[in-house]
Amino acid sequence: YERMGVRLGKIVSDRRLGDIFRISNEAALSFGQHFTGDHVIDVSKEQAQEFLAGKNIPLEKKIKKGDVVVRHEGLPLGIGKAMGETIKNNIPRNFLLEGVY
């Protein structure tokens, strides 16, 4: 049978942090415009295009490591993983734009 609704995420084990909650890409797209704080990053148009094409995004400044909601002009694009001065793209492959470049 099918379930209705949006999967918010799942709890995963992390060696350093113990059990942590990882938000799903679908939840980020549905509710990401309401998120605030360290786990949200707004990007430029060029960075947004690269992110939606499946590429990682270099940043000008270092940010806290962990999952982040990537947005452009307040609109959520998906989930990334902050790795210091880079955001690693975590968008599922079937969500990516083809032929952007």
Beta strands, then each sheet from edge to edge (+ up, - down):
strand 1: 9-14
strand 2: 18-23
strand 3: 40-42
strand 4: 57-72
strand 5: 75-89
sheet 1: 1+ 2-
sheet 2: 3+ 4+ 5-
end
